[in-house]
Amino acid sequence: MQDGIARTRVNFSTLSEEPQAAGLVIGYQSTRERYVLAQLGASDAAYSLSEWDPDGFGWRPLVGAGLKSNLESGRDYLLEAKVVGQKVRISVDGVKVIDHILSGPLTGPQVGLSASGGSPVSFSGFELFAERPRVFVAMQFGEPFDTIYRDVVRPEGDKLHLRMVRVDELAGPGIIFEDIKRQIAEAKVVIAEITAPNQNVFYELGYAHALNKPTILLAQRGKELPFDIRSYRVIFYDDSIGGKSEVEQSLDQHLRAVLQDDA
């Protein structure tokens, strides 16, 4: 599962003062890669999200909520974790308890169960529901960029079963930047067309880089790019029929490479 929902019922036979926790493993690849745990009972919190840091730091708590003393033994808790890009939402019995944006994307696709402590824990009703990964597209509106989006970028996303998101396509009475930040955080990858010196596009690209999110840059051939961008790999294309075919092939390869890294 790359994006989607994992849920299970958790039942503690007994609860004591000793360390005891149970929940969902999300984004596991190996112990050499980052992954997270959505749990009940970890530390002193009723609900928590923690991260395995492979660079020598071990387990690191990210966020907790509620008091562990409020948990009841012998009761089924429905624990659900929804992953959309780098956003993790944890719900218990249908109530949201944690909403957190990870500092970087998870690399592993595996989901599982985890329990620790000296007392038995039972799991039941484990389910997974996959969703289409999202791609946020940052670009200036108007021609020729609308044509590139309509004829190349969106069809490539549809072909790979990706959900493409462009700001002008978002529904609602108005777009505020918090919505845009949320869409970027929830995206698996960001595609940015950087030919025009558009401040909004570069702000959105900078936010994606701050989240360590994979980015794919597009630009018309012959355009001089800002100094800070020149070190990044850019897909250059000509504003012609042949140029569209060329960027289509390159974009397909880059998107597949990002998705393969998470497979």
DRENDO-1510 file (C-alpha; in Angstrom, 1 decimal, always signed):
<recs>
REC; n; res; u; v; w
REC; 1; MET; +0.0; +0.0; +0.0 .
REC; 2; GLN; +1.4; +3.4; -1.0 .
REC; 3; ASP; -1.6; +5.5; -0.2 .
REC; 4; GLY; -4.8; +4.3; +1.6 .
REC; 5; ILE; -6.3; +3.1; +4.8 .
REC; 6; ALA; -5.2; +0.4; +7.2 .
REC; 7; ARG; -7.4; -0.6; +10.1 .
REC; 8; THR; -7.6; -3.3; +12.8 .
REC; 9; ARG; -9.4; -4.0; +16.1 .
REC; 10; VAL; -7.1; -4.1; +19.1 .
REC; 11; ASN; -7.9; -5.7; +22.4 .
REC; 12; PHE; -5.6; -5.6; +25.5 .
REC; 13; SER; -6.3; -8.6; +27.8 .
REC; 14; THR; -4.9; -6.6; +30.7 .
REC; 15; LEU; -3.4; -3.2; +31.1 .
REC; 16; SER; -0.7; -2.4; +33.7 .
REC; 17; GLU; +1.9; +0.3; +34.5 .
REC; 18; GLU; +4.5; -1.7; +32.5 .
REC; 19; PRO; +5.3; -0.6; +28.9 .
REC; 20; GLN; +2.7; -2.0; +26.6 .
REC; 21; ALA; +1.6; -1.0; +23.1 .
REC; 22; ALA; -0.1; -2.4; +20.0 .
REC; 23; GLY; -1.0; -1.0; +16.6 .
REC; 24; LEU; -0.2; -0.7; +12.9 .
REC; 25; VAL; +3.2; -0.8; +11.1 .
REC; 26; ILE; +3.1; +1.6; +8.2 .
REC; 27; GLY; +5.6; +2.1; +5.3 .
REC; 28; TYR; +7.9; -0.8; +6.2 .
REC; 29; GLN; +10.7; -1.8; +3.8 .
REC; 30; SER; +13.5; -2.9; +6.1 .
REC; 31; THR; +15.1; -1.9; +9.4 .
REC; 32; ARG; +17.5; +0.2; +7.2 .
REC; 33; GLU; +14.7; +2.5; +6.1 .
REC; 34; ARG; +12.3; +4.8; +7.9 .
REC; 35; TYR; +8.8; +3.5; +8.9 .
REC; 36; VAL; +6.2; +4.5; +11.4 .
REC; 37; LEU; +3.9; +2.9; +14.1 .
REC; 38; ALA; +0.4; +4.1; +14.8 .
REC; 39; GLN; -0.3; +2.6; +18.2 .
REC; 40; LEU; -2.4; +2.5; +21.3 .
REC; 41; GLY; -0.7; +2.6; +24.7 .
REC; 42; ALA; +2.8; +3.6; +23.7 .
REC; 43; SER; +4.7; +5.6; +26.4 .
REC; 44; ASP; +2.1; +7.4; +28.5 .
REC; 45; ALA; -0.2; +8.3; +25.6 .
REC; 46; ALA; -3.4; +6.5; +24.7 .
REC; 47; TYR; -2.7; +7.2; +21.0 .
REC; 48; SER; +0.6; +7.8; +19.3 .
REC; 49; LEU; +2.6; +8.0; +16.1 .
REC; 50; SER; +6.3; +7.1; +16.3 .
REC; 51; GLU; +9.0; +6.7; +13.8 .
REC; 52; TRP; +11.9; +4.3; +13.3 .
REC; 53; ASP; +15.0; +6.3; +12.5 .
REC; 54; PRO; +17.7; +4.0; +10.9 .
REC; 55; ASP; +20.5; +6.5; +11.3 .
REC; 56; GLY; +21.3; +5.4; +14.8 .
REC; 57; PHE; +18.6; +7.2; +16.7 .
REC; 58; GLY; +16.2; +4.2; +17.0 .
REC; 59; TRP; +12.6; +4.8; +17.9 .
REC; 60; ARG; +11.5; +8.5; +18.1 .
REC; 61; PRO; +8.0; +9.6; +19.2 .
REC; 62; LEU; +6.4; +12.1; +16.7 .
REC; 63; VAL; +3.1; +12.9; +18.4 .
REC; 64; GLY; +0.8; +11.6; +21.1 .
REC; 65; ALA; -2.7; +12.2; +22.4 .
REC; 66; GLY; -4.8; +11.2; +25.3 .
REC; 67; LEU; -3.8; +9.5; +28.5 .
REC; 68; LYS; -2.8; +5.8; +28.6 .
REC; 69; SER; -4.8; +5.4; +31.9 .
REC; 70; ASN; -8.0; +6.0; +29.9 .
REC; 71; LEU; -7.6; +2.8; +27.9 .
REC; 72; GLU; -9.7; -0.1; +29.0 .
REC; 73; SER; -8.7; -3.8; +29.0 .
REC; 74; GLY; -11.0; -6.3; +27.4 .
REC; 75; ARG; -12.4; -3.8; +25.0 .
REC; 76; ASP; -12.1; -3.7; +21.2 .
REC; 77; TYR; -10.7; -0.5; +19.8 .
REC; 78; LEU; -11.0; +0.1; +16.1 .
REC; 79; LEU; -7.6; +1.6; +15.1 .
REC; 80; GLU; -7.4; +3.2; +11.7 .
REC; 81; ALA; -4.5; +4.9; +9.9 .
REC; 82; LYS; -5.0; +6.8; +6.7 .
REC; 83; VAL; -1.9; +7.6; +4.7 .
REC; 84; VAL; -2.0; +10.2; +1.9 .
REC; 85; GLY; +1.5; +11.1; +0.7 .
REC; 86; GLN; +3.2; +12.3; +3.8 .
REC; 87; LYS; +0.1; +13.0; +5.8 .
REC; 88; VAL; -0.9; +10.4; +8.4 .
REC; 89; ARG; -4.3; +10.6; +10.1 .
REC; 90; ILE; -5.1; +8.2; +13.0 .
REC; 91; SER; -8.6; +7.5; +14.1 .
REC; 92; VAL; -9.9; +5.4; +17.0 .
REC; 93; ASP; -13.5; +4.2; +17.0 .
REC; 94; GLY; -14.2; +6.6; +14.1 .
REC; 95; VAL; -12.9; +9.7; +15.9 .
REC; 96; LYS; -9.7; +11.5; +14.6 .
REC; 97; VAL; -7.1; +11.6; +17.3 .
REC; 98; ILE; -3.9; +12.5; +15.4 .
REC; 99; ASP; -3.2; +14.4; +12.2 .
REC; 100; HIS; +0.5; +14.6; +11.3 .
REC; 101; ILE; +2.7; +15.5; +8.3 .
REC; 102; LEU; +5.9; +13.4; +8.1 .
REC; 103; SER; +9.2; +15.2; +7.5 .
REC; 104; GLY; +9.9; +12.9; +4.5 .
REC; 105; PRO; +8.1; +10.3; +2.4 .
REC; 106; LEU; +7.9; +6.7; +3.5 .
REC; 107; THR; +9.9; +4.4; +1.2 .
REC; 108; GLY; +8.3; +1.1; +2.0 .
REC; 109; PRO; +4.9; -0.3; +0.8 .
REC; 110; GLN; +4.4; -2.9; +3.6 .
REC; 111; VAL; +1.8; -2.7; +6.3 .
REC; 112; GLY; +1.5; -5.0; +9.3 .
REC; 113; LEU; +0.7; -5.3; +13.0 .
REC; 114; SER; +2.9; -4.8; +16.1 .
REC; 115; ALA; +2.6; -5.5; +19.8 .
REC; 116; SER; +5.0; -5.1; +22.7 .
REC; 117; GLY; +4.7; -5.8; +26.4 .
REC; 118; GLY; +4.2; -8.7; +28.8 .
REC; 119; SER; +0.4; -9.1; +28.4 .
REC; 120; PRO; -1.5; -10.7; +25.5 .
REC; 121; VAL; -3.0; -8.5; +22.8 .
REC; 122; SER; -5.5; -9.7; +20.2 .
REC; 123; PHE; -6.0; -8.2; +16.7 .
REC; 124; SER; -9.0; -8.8; +14.5 .
REC; 125; GLY; -10.6; -7.5; +11.3 .
REC; 126; PHE; -7.3; -6.3; +9.7 .
REC; 127; GLU; -8.2; -4.5; +6.5 .
REC; 128; LEU; -6.4; -2.5; +3.8 .
REC; 129; PHE; -7.9; -0.1; +1.3 .
REC; 130; ALA; -5.5; +1.3; -1.3 .
REC; 131; GLU; -6.0; +4.7; -2.9 .
REC; 132; ARG; -4.6; +6.3; -6.1 .
REC; 133; PRO; -1.4; +8.1; -5.3 .
REC; 134; ARG; -1.7; +11.9; -5.8 .
REC; 135; VAL; +0.5; +14.1; -8.0 .
REC; 136; PHE; +0.5; +17.9; -7.4 .
REC; 137; VAL; +1.2; +19.9; -10.5 .
REC; 138; ALA; +2.6; +23.4; -10.0 .
REC; 139; MET; +2.6; +25.6; -13.1 .
REC; 140; GLN; +1.6; +28.9; -14.5 .
REC; 141; PHE; -1.9; +29.1; -16.0 .
REC; 142; GLY; -2.5; +30.0; -19.6 .
REC; 143; GLU; -0.9; +28.9; -22.8 .
REC; 144; PRO; +1.3; +27.1; -23.7 .
REC; 145; PHE; +1.3; +25.6; -20.2 .
REC; 146; ASP; -2.4; +24.6; -20.2 .
REC; 147; THR; -1.8; +22.6; -23.4 .
REC; 148; ILE; +1.2; +20.8; -21.9 .
REC; 149; TYR; -0.9; +19.9; -18.9 .
REC; 150; ARG; -4.0; +18.9; -20.9 .
REC; 151; ASP; -2.2; +16.9; -23.6 .
REC; 152; VAL; +0.8; +15.5; -21.7 .
REC; 153; VAL; +0.9; +15.7; -17.9 .
REC; 154; ARG; -2.7; +14.7; -17.1 .
REC; 155; PRO; -2.8; +11.8; -19.7 .
REC; 156; GLU; +0.5; +10.4; -18.2 .
REC; 157; GLY; -1.0; +10.5; -14.8 .
REC; 158; ASP; -4.2; +8.8; -15.9 .
REC; 159; LYS; -2.2; +6.1; -17.7 .
REC; 160; LEU; -0.3; +5.3; -14.4 .
REC; 161; HIS; -3.5; +5.5; -12.3 .
REC; 162; LEU; -2.4; +8.6; -10.5 .
REC; 163; ARG; -4.7; +11.3; -9.2 .
REC; 164; MET; -3.5; +14.6; -10.7 .
REC; 165; VAL; -4.1; +17.8; -8.7 .
REC; 166; ARG; -3.8; +21.3; -10.2 .
REC; 167; VAL; -4.8; +24.4; -8.1 .
REC; 168; ASP; -7.4; +25.7; -10.6 .
REC; 169; GLU; -9.1; +22.3; -10.5 .
REC; 170; LEU; -9.7; +22.2; -6.8 .
REC; 171; ALA; -13.3; +22.6; -5.8 .
REC; 172; GLY; -14.5; +25.2; -3.4 .
REC; 173; PRO; -15.4; +28.8; -3.0 .
REC; 174; GLY; -11.7; +29.9; -2.9 .
REC; 175; ILE; -8.2; +28.6; -2.6 .
REC; 176; ILE; -6.1; +29.6; +0.4 .
REC; 177; PHE; -2.5; +28.6; +0.7 .
REC; 178; GLU; -3.1; +26.2; +3.6 .
REC; 179; ASP; -5.1; +24.1; +1.1 .
REC; 180; ILE; -2.3; +24.2; -1.4 .
REC; 181; LYS; +0.2; +23.1; +1.4 .
REC; 182; ARG; -2.1; +20.3; +2.3 .
REC; 183; GLN; -2.3; +19.1; -1.3 .
REC; 184; ILE; +1.5; +19.2; -1.6 .
REC; 185; ALA; +1.9; +17.2; +1.6 .
REC; 186; GLU; -0.6; +14.6; +0.4 .
REC; 187; ALA; +1.1; +14.2; -2.9 .
REC; 188; LYS; +3.4; +11.3; -3.7 .
REC; 189; VAL; +5.3; +13.5; -6.1 .
REC; 190; VAL; +5.2; +17.1; -7.3 .
REC; 191; ILE; +5.6; +18.1; -11.0 .
REC; 192; ALA; +6.6; +21.7; -11.5 .
REC; 193; GLU; +6.7; +23.6; -14.8 .
REC; 194; ILE; +9.4; +26.2; -14.1 .
REC; 195; THR; +9.8; +28.0; -17.5 .
REC; 196; ALA; +8.0; +31.1; -16.4 .
REC; 197; PRO; +9.5; +33.0; -13.3 .
REC; 198; ASN; +6.2; +32.5; -11.4 .
REC; 199; GLN; +6.5; +33.2; -7.7 .
REC; 200; ASN; +3.6; +30.9; -6.7 .
REC; 201; VAL; +5.2; +28.0; -8.6 .
REC; 202; PHE; +8.6; +28.4; -7.0 .
REC; 203; TYR; +7.0; +28.9; -3.5 .
REC; 204; GLU; +5.1; +25.6; -4.0 .
REC; 205; LEU; +8.3; +23.9; -5.3 .
REC; 206; GLY; +10.2; +25.2; -2.3 .
REC; 207; TYR; +7.6; +23.8; +0.1 .
REC; 208; ALA; +7.8; +20.4; -1.6 .
REC; 209; HIS; +11.6; +20.5; -1.2 .
REC; 210; ALA; +11.2; +21.3; +2.5 .
REC; 211; LEU; +9.2; +18.1; +2.8 .
REC; 212; ASN; +11.9; +16.2; +1.0 .
REC; 213; LYS; +9.3; +15.2; -1.5 .
REC; 214; PRO; +10.2; +13.8; -4.9 .
REC; 215; THR; +9.9; +16.5; -7.6 .
REC; 216; ILE; +9.9; +16.4; -11.4 .
REC; 217; LEU; +10.9; +19.7; -13.1 .
REC; 218; LEU; +9.8; +20.7; -16.6 .
REC; 219; ALA; +11.0; +23.6; -18.6 .
REC; 220; GLN; +11.1; +24.8; -22.2 .
REC; 221; ARG; +14.5; +24.2; -23.9 .
REC; 222; GLY; +16.6; +27.4; -24.1 .
REC; 223; LYS; +15.1; +29.1; -21.0 .
REC; 224; GLU; +17.6; +30.2; -18.4 .
REC; 225; LEU; +16.8; +28.8; -15.0 .
REC; 226; PRO; +17.4; +30.4; -11.6 .
REC; 227; PHE; +20.8; +29.6; -10.1 .
REC; 228; ASP; +19.3; +27.6; -7.2 .
REC; 229; ILE; +17.5; +25.2; -9.6 .
REC; 230; ARG; +20.3; +24.5; -12.1 .
REC; 231; SER; +21.7; +21.6; -10.0 .
REC; 232; TYR; +18.4; +19.7; -10.2 .
REC; 233; ARG; +17.6; +17.4; -13.1 .
REC; 234; VAL; +15.2; +19.1; -15.4 .
REC; 235; ILE; +13.1; +17.6; -18.3 .
REC; 236; PHE; +13.6; +20.2; -21.1 .
REC; 237; TYR; +11.2; +20.2; -24.0 .
REC; 238; ASP; +10.4; +22.1; -27.2 .
REC; 239; ASP; +7.1; +23.8; -27.7 .
REC; 240; SER; +6.2; +21.6; -30.6 .
REC; 241; ILE; +4.4; +18.4; -31.5 .
REC; 242; GLY; +7.8; +16.6; -31.3 .
REC; 243; GLY; +8.6; +18.3; -28.1 .
REC; 244; LYS; +5.4; +17.1; -26.5 .
REC; 245; SER; +6.2; +13.5; -27.5 .
REC; 246; GLU; +9.7; +13.9; -26.0 .
REC; 247; VAL; +8.5; +15.2; -22.6 .
REC; 248; GLU; +5.8; +12.6; -22.5 .
REC; 249; GLN; +8.4; +9.8; -22.7 .
REC; 250; SER; +10.7; +11.4; -20.1 .
REC; 251; LEU; +7.8; +12.2; -17.8 .
REC; 252; ASP; +6.6; +8.6; -18.0 .
REC; 253; GLN; +10.1; +7.3; -17.0 .
REC; 254; HIS; +10.5; +9.7; -14.1 .
REC; 255; LEU; +7.0; +8.9; -12.7 .
REC; 256; ARG; +7.6; +5.2; -13.0 .
REC; 257; ALA; +11.0; +5.6; -11.2 .
REC; 258; VAL; +9.3; +7.4; -8.3 .
REC; 259; LEU; +6.6; +4.8; -8.0 .
REC; 260; GLN; +9.1; +2.0; -8.3 .
REC; 261; ASP; +11.1; +3.4; -5.4 .
REC; 262; ASP; +8.0; +3.0; -3.2 .
REC; 263; ALA; +7.1; -0.4; -4.5 .
</recs>
